[in-house]
Amino acid sequence: MHGVLRRTSREVAKTLKCRFVLTSLNMAIPLVRFEGVRFAYGENDILRDVTLSVAAGQVVAIMGGSGSGKTTLLRLIGGQLKANAGRVEVDGEDIGALSESALYERRKKLGMLFQFGALFTDLSVFDNVAFPLRERTQLPESMIRDLVLMKLQAVGLRGAAQLMPAELSGGMARRVALARAIALDPRVMLYDEPFTGLDPISLTTIGSLIRELNDALGAASIVVTHDVAESLAIVDYVYFVAEGGVIAEGTPEAVRESSHPFVRQFIAGQKDGPLPFHKPAGAYAADLGLEVGRE
Ligand SMILES: Nc1ncnc2c1ncn2[C@@H]1O[C@H](COP(=O)(O)OP(=O)(O)OP(=O)(O)O)[C@@H](O)[C@H]1O
């Protein structure tokens, strides 16, 4: 399979570094699991047969062309969408079978950081991070204060607690959003394009934080990204999504050495390859209203 092989969870466990030894016992029970998942928006089939799993302690990247269904995968995990067939499990529970109230409870265990996951502009940094704690728990204010400061400390911004979002740089705002996303100590973290729009230093900072916070929480993190260099430096495993399914997967080492044409196109950042630059369309001349033969 072009050097990028489907691996059993035991093989994946073997490849994990020693810092994951403590969590390796959890490898048998994935925190996120897709089994033969199919999903369509109306008539438009997006995912035809997706099978993948992410264990506690793992940071996994999902890569694929624009429109291949990566964000859709995250929405299925969050329960905003339900699979048409197959099973999406989070921490052993079938997400598609949960009632609305059970889903609400389940989302407490999910942290999400989206590219456009804006902060509340009229709340201070402190109140932004406190927001999920005040909304979702009955904790006393003194404990909320300690937790907020702990989360801000984890992202290096305890000193910014009293600032307003307008006073932050883009990289700082992303870190505050990250502190807010981990406020409830999620079991699963979902990142949708977390590196987009960041300068190189902020980008590396966010990358290291994704790794460190995952290890500290013993969580499973899924990072949807186009940023090959940054993600290969921090993840344990990569899934490539195309044509409605996982077409290649492997550790960063296997991905770097792979001769799979699709993987090579990604690694080399080539505009055209198995993944076409042009979305299929009718004849250009016809779209422009030109008569064929007179172009
Ligand atoms: N709410 C929706 N209704 C109908 N079609 C949708 C909806 N959301 C997404 N789609 C379509 O589903 C396909 C997959 O979208 P998705 O956002 O999951 O792709 P993606 O891989 O995350 O893309 P990108 O990398 O460009 O963000 C796209 O063709 C998109 O146009």
The ligand as an SDF file (V2000), in Angstrom:
LIG
                    3D

 31 33  0  0  0  0  0  0  0  0999 V2000
  -24.5140   22.2690    5.4230 N   0  0  0  0  0  0  0  0  0  0  0  0
  -24.1910   21.7800    4.2290 C   0  0  0  0  0  0  0  0  0  0  0  0
  -25.1430   21.5070    3.3060 N   0  0  0  0  0  0  0  0  0  0  0  0
  -24.8330   20.9810    2.1000 C   0  0  0  0  0  0  0  0  0  0  0  0
  -23.5690   20.6690    1.7130 N   0  0  0  0  0  0  0  0  0  0  0  0
  -22.5740   20.9170    2.5830 C   0  0  0  0  0  0  0  0  0  0  0  0
  -22.8240   21.4830    3.8860 C   0  0  0  0  0  0  0  0  0  0  0  0
  -21.6480   21.6050    4.5350 N   0  0  0  0  0  0  0  0  0  0  0  0
  -20.7010   21.1460    3.6790 C   0  0  0  0  0  0  0  0  0  0  0  0
  -21.2580   20.7380    2.5230 N   0  0  0  0  0  0  0  0  0  0  0  0
  -20.5260   20.1470    1.3740 C   0  0  0  0  0  0  0  0  0  0  0  0
  -19.9380   18.9270    1.8170 O   0  0  0  0  0  0  0  0  0  0  0  0
  -18.6270   18.7680    1.2840 C   0  0  0  0  0  0  0  0  0  0  0  0
  -17.6560   18.5150    2.4210 C   0  0  0  0  0  0  0  0  0  0  0  0
  -17.5760   19.6890    3.2290 O   0  0  0  0  0  0  0  0  0  0  0  0
  -16.5510   19.7920    4.4460 P   0  0  0  0  0  0  0  0  0  0  0  0
  -16.7080   21.1680    5.0010 O   0  0  0  0  0  0  0  0  0  0  0  0
  -16.7140   18.6440    5.3490 O   0  0  0  0  0  0  0  0  0  0  0  0
  -15.1740   19.6610    3.6500 O   0  0  0  0  0  0  0  0  0  0  0  0
  -13.6950   19.9080    4.1470 P   0  0  0  0  0  0  0  0  0  0  0  0
  -12.9090   18.6870    3.7620 O   0  0  0  0  0  0  0  0  0  0  0  0
  -13.6690   20.2850    5.5830 O   0  0  0  0  0  0  0  0  0  0  0  0
  -13.2600   21.1200    3.2150 O   0  0  0  0  0  0  0  0  0  0  0  0
  -12.2480   22.3690    3.4600 P   0  0  0  0  0  0  0  0  0  0  0  0
  -10.8770   21.8070    3.5850 O   0  0  0  0  0  0  0  0  0  0  0  0
  -12.4030   23.1850    2.1970 O   0  0  0  0  0  0  0  0  0  0  0  0
  -12.7260   23.0880    4.6860 O   0  0  0  0  0  0  0  0  0  0  0  0
  -18.3520   20.0170    0.4580 C   0  0  0  0  0  0  0  0  0  0  0  0
  -18.5750   19.6890   -0.8780 O   0  0  0  0  0  0  0  0  0  0  0  0
  -19.3650   21.0210    0.9330 C   0  0  0  0  0  0  0  0  0  0  0  0
  -19.7460   21.8830   -0.1150 O   0  0  0  0  0  0  0  0  0  0  0  0
  1  2  1  0
  2  3  1  0
  2  7  2  0
  3  4  2  0
  4  5  1  0
  5  6  2  0
  6  7  1  0
  6 10  1  0
  7  8  1  0
  8  9  2  0
  9 10  1  0
 10 11  1  0
 11 12  1  0
 11 30  1  0
 12 13  1  0
 13 14  1  0
 13 28  1  0
 14 15  1  0
 15 16  1  0
 16 17  2  0
 16 18  1  0
 16 19  1  0
 19 20  1  0
 20 21  2  0
 20 22  1  0
 20 23  1  0
 23 24  1  0
 24 25  2  0
 24 26  1  0
 24 27  1  0
 28 29  1  0
 28 30  1  0
 30 31  1  0
M  END
$$$$
